[in-house]
Amino acid sequence: MRKGMLDYCVLLLLSRESCYANDIITRLKQAELIVVEGTLYPLLNRLKKDGLLSYEWRESTQGPPRKYYALTDAGTEFLGGMDSAWNELARTISLLKSMLPQLPPPPPVSSAASDAEETPSAL
């Protein structure tokens, strides 16, 4: 499930503006989702291969040109479907949580009771 969640988060970020990989990693960290380059680059390549992303090279004032990723029209449409699925899932989970009774925590297990359970009875 995390894989699909990461796809969703990356597409959400790119729906607002094009970014290069380090920008994406930084923004995900700001949202408390830690992702490393070794995870992100294969994901970006797969999304590009699937036609959901495009990229362009832009000159950088700090080093070599950078590859900026953006959503394609197909990516925008796909993100809309993910949004709908996420909203439906969040609604379902919220309903399930509201249906759960507020149960008290289980009583603590005494050490004497746990010792008796571990000791085999004599025949």
Secondary structure by P-SEA (a helix, b strand, c coil): caaaaaaaaaaaaaccccccaaaaaaaaaaacccccccccaaaaaaaaaaccbbbbbbbbccccbbbbbbbcaaaaaaaaaaaaaaaaaaaaaaaaaaacccccccccccaaaaaaaaccccc
